[in-house]
């Protein structure tokens, strides 16, 4: 397969926003599919102190070709000043699934 598949992740402290970020990315064909994990507890440094928050992890299945557009879209729609944005390479998987991700993210 010529295109690489990646999983990109962000988080949100609002379940409604997590749903919007997931659904919008799929509707825009920026991601083939998205998982929203049940609430997790995050601890992090912010403005000089340790914070704790309940968050939903949003994982996008996409291609390296669509990744820049997905990242720009998420940053535009996200309410955080500095949203988490990480990408994880997919180093294997079923050919059928990987092909599906590619086909569903092809821009029209």
C-alpha positions as CSV (number, residue, x, y, z in Angstrom):
1,X,0.0,0.0,0.0
2,X,1.5,3.3,-1.1
3,X,-0.1,5.4,1.6
4,X,0.6,4.9,5.3
5,X,-2.1,4.6,7.9
6,X,-1.9,6.5,11.2
7,X,-3.9,6.9,14.3
8,X,-4.1,10.5,15.5
9,X,-5.3,11.4,18.9
10,X,-6.6,14.4,20.8
11,X,-8.7,14.8,24.0
12,X,-11.6,16.9,25.1
13,X,-13.1,17.7,28.5
14,X,-16.6,17.8,27.0
15,X,-18.3,14.7,25.7
16,X,-20.4,16.8,23.2
17,X,-17.3,18.4,21.8
18,X,-15.7,15.0,21.5
19,X,-18.7,13.7,19.6
20,X,-18.6,16.7,17.2
21,X,-14.9,16.3,16.6
22,X,-15.4,12.7,15.8
23,X,-18.5,12.9,13.6
24,X,-17.2,16.0,11.7
25,X,-13.9,14.4,10.8
26,X,-15.7,11.3,9.4
27,X,-18.3,13.4,7.6
28,X,-15.4,15.5,6.1
29,X,-13.6,12.2,5.0
30,X,-10.6,13.4,7.1
31,X,-10.8,10.1,9.0
32,X,-12.3,6.7,8.0
33,X,-13.3,6.0,11.6
34,X,-13.0,7.5,15.0
35,X,-13.1,6.0,18.5
36,X,-14.1,8.0,21.6
37,X,-12.8,6.3,24.8
38,X,-14.8,6.4,28.0
39,X,-13.9,9.3,30.3
40,X,-10.3,9.1,31.5
41,X,-8.5,11.2,34.2
42,X,-5.7,13.4,32.9
43,X,-3.0,15.0,35.0
44,X,-0.8,17.7,33.4
45,X,1.1,20.9,34.0
46,X,-0.8,24.0,32.9
47,X,0.3,27.6,33.7
48,X,2.6,26.6,36.5
49,X,0.5,24.1,38.4
50,X,-0.6,20.5,38.2
51,X,-4.2,20.2,36.9
52,X,-6.5,17.2,36.8
53,X,-9.4,16.8,34.3
54,X,-11.9,14.3,33.1
55,X,-11.4,13.9,29.4
56,X,-12.5,11.8,26.4
57,X,-9.7,10.4,24.2
58,X,-10.5,10.8,20.5
59,X,-8.6,8.4,18.1
60,X,-8.8,9.0,14.4
61,X,-7.9,6.4,11.8
62,X,-6.6,8.2,8.8
63,X,-3.8,8.3,6.2
64,X,-0.6,10.3,6.2
65,X,-2.0,12.1,3.1
66,X,-5.1,13.4,5.0
67,X,-3.2,14.0,8.3
68,X,-2.3,17.7,7.7
69,X,-5.9,18.6,6.8
70,X,-7.2,16.6,9.8
71,X,-4.8,18.4,12.2
72,X,-5.7,21.8,10.8
73,X,-9.4,21.0,11.1
74,X,-9.1,19.7,14.7
75,X,-7.1,22.7,15.8
76,X,-9.7,25.0,14.2
77,X,-12.7,23.3,15.9
78,X,-11.1,22.4,19.3
79,X,-11.8,24.6,22.3
80,X,-8.4,24.0,24.0
81,X,-5.6,26.6,23.7
82,X,-3.2,23.8,23.2
83,X,-5.0,20.6,22.3
84,X,-3.2,17.3,22.6
85,X,-2.2,16.2,19.1
86,X,-0.1,13.0,18.6
87,X,0.1,10.5,15.8
88,X,0.9,6.9,16.1
89,X,2.2,4.9,13.1
90,X,0.2,1.8,12.2
91,X,2.9,-0.9,11.5
92,X,0.5,-3.7,10.6
93,X,-3.0,-4.8,10.4
94,X,-5.4,-6.6,8.1
95,X,-5.0,-5.6,4.4
96,X,-8.8,-5.3,4.2
97,X,-9.0,-2.8,7.1
98,X,-6.1,-0.8,5.9
99,X,-7.5,-0.6,2.4
100,X,-10.9,0.5,3.9
101,X,-9.2,3.4,5.8
102,X,-7.5,4.5,2.6
103,X,-10.7,4.3,0.5
104,X,-12.8,6.2,3.0
105,X,-10.4,9.1,3.3
106,X,-9.8,9.7,-0.4
107,X,-10.8,13.2,-1.1
108,X,-13.4,13.7,-3.8
